Amino acid sequence: MNILGINAYHADVSAVLVRDGELVAAVEEERFRRIKHVAGFPTEAIRAVLEMGGIGAGDLDHVAVSRRPGAHFWRKAWYAIRRRPAARLVRDRAANHQRVRDVPQTLAAALGLSPDRLPAVHWVEHHPAHLASTYFVSPFDEAAVCAIDGFGDFVSTSWATGRGPRLEVSPRVFFPHSLGLLYLAITQYLGFPHFGDEFKVMGLAPYGQPDFVREIAQLIRLRPGGGFDLDLSYFVHWSGGASMTWEADVPVLGRVFSPRLEALLGPARDPSDPLTSRHEAMAASLQVVFEDAAFHVLNALHARTRLTRLCLAGGCAMNSVANGKIRERTPFTDVYIQPASADNGTALGAAYWVWNQVLGQPRRFVMDHGYWGPAFDEESIRAALAARAADIDKAGCTAQAFDRREALCAFVADRIAAGDVVGWFQGRMEWGARALGNRSILADPRRADMREIINTKIKFREKFRPFAPSVLEEAHAEYFVGSVPDRFMMQVYPVRPEKRDVIPAVTHVDGSGRLQTVSRDTNPLYWELIHTFGERTGVPMVLNTSFNENEPIVLGPDQALDCFLRTHMDVLVMGRHVLVK
């Protein structure tokens, strides 16, 4: 049985293919369209997962869409009567809902089918899709489950209990109250206007002192039982004062905070203005307030379920700093967060909601790695190199190919140890926002200047943003305090004080690191490279950042080669082929 899961007309549109309960493929549309957080219809992603699954459109049995426009109709109607939102808000939402309702027709056109030949289409509410995206692929047979995000289908926070192949959804927090919108409001106030910029504020926070906690805490009231309310006088999203558009499939959110926030905190920062210690302090304060609210939700969930295992999803589950504190600040002892926990992951959740919850099928799959995208064979790599031969010669590159994996890893480890920055392109592309060692830029974590080198010569991004360590799974406890294996790079832990000078390039200003543990079982080539580097240097880790330059992570060899040639990377490794500038 083949189930196609799609996230459409929401940010981070994506597609997955599940066959007989096993994940076959998962990919985000942005990798094909080259638009970050693209919000249209995932035509290319759908074609890709079908190709990876070796099937055609006629082989699909079910389609699961991670939206249900009619959800909570009466609550929406009562909200409209009470709040009287601006006509623009109503029009924006109505237009988007119509696009979602038209998904069968759009899908039929994309697949080359007539609408009457489509398989059964299931509409899965946004938040149940989030909940399903984490629990049904987790290693737990029983767990508390939570999703926290901006909002979707009128819900911003939801709880559930997972037992075996079933999810029992519990109380929810509804629009307009949202921890995601709280974080977004301060992100915009701090001069980061683009969709998805919240992670920048998370990276900025350790540079400041939480001197504005009292002020920012005025924006939210925590309620008994894990609920919360925003003080809506500081926001305009609820009244229609914030536009939501999808021009050219790019998600654009207008300003969500009201003039009262500026009266409280002072004038908002213009994106062109320099960051000051005051802005750093506000970022630090926001992180404190957010964590207090998130742990309020999670502690209430534990009190309700009395379970010690937690599955977490939603855009707020991408806050890796908070994730690393869950075991410290809640009674949960085991935590699972799959790598595409934002809206991209709802395609996964919709598919598994249909498999487990609708069809009543047993659980058969655990996501223990993140490599679910397209792969490119040696012939494709050779063709890309041949097509750009003139450009390669012009860049003064030398080329060679290695027949043995051991020789390849030895060569690359030596180049990293010598200070080179390496583009590493291997195997199937990662699912989710993190580069996990198949579409990565690698460097020496021991060099204190490596962060500046990569930021100024390759990534061209804000200097305050940290880089992550990829460490052998066997060695993470030697370098990090309180860490557990995390193959998805979703949790931040303190670097042991005695190790901070050893790995300065991946130690953030507050002494922390967002680690990825690398397993020999799930990525043997990447494991061997890091192991070889460790044998040479005594440090079994490398600096890992995404293979891109202010764009979506590279998909194929053409994009990898182009990124290598236009930046100051020193070495490119694609399969067994190596270019050296």
Buried (B, 14 or more C-beta within 10 A) or exposed (E): BBBBBBBBBBBBBBBBBBBEBEBBBBBBBBBBBEBBBBBBBBBBBBBBBBEBBEBEBEBBEBBBBBBBBEBBEEEBEEBEEEBEBBEBBEEBBEEBBEBBBEBBEBBBEBBEBEEEEBBEBBBBBBBBBBBBBBBBBBEBEEBBBBBBBBBBBBBBBBBBBBEEBBBEBBBBBBBBBBBBBBBBBBBBBBBBBBBBBBBBBBBBBBBBEBBBBEBBBBBBEBEEEBBBEBBBEBBBBBBBBBBBBBEEBBBBBBBBBBEBBEEBBEEBBEEEEEBEEBBBBBBBBBBBBBBBBBBBBBBBBBEBBEBBBBBBBBBBBBBBBBBBBBBEBBBBEBBBBBBBBBBBBBBBBBBBBBBBBBBEBEBBBEBBBBBBBBBBEEEBBBBBBEEBEEEBEEEEBEEEEBEEEEEBBBBBBEBBBEBBBBBBBBBBBBBBBBBBBBBBBBBBBBBEEBBEBBBEEBBEBEEBBBBBBBBBBBBBBBBBBEBBBBBBBBBBBBBBEEBBEBBBBBBBBBBBBBBBBBBBEBBBBBBBBBBBBBEEBEBBBBBBBBBBBEBBBBBBBBBBBBBBBEBEBBBBBBBBBBBBB
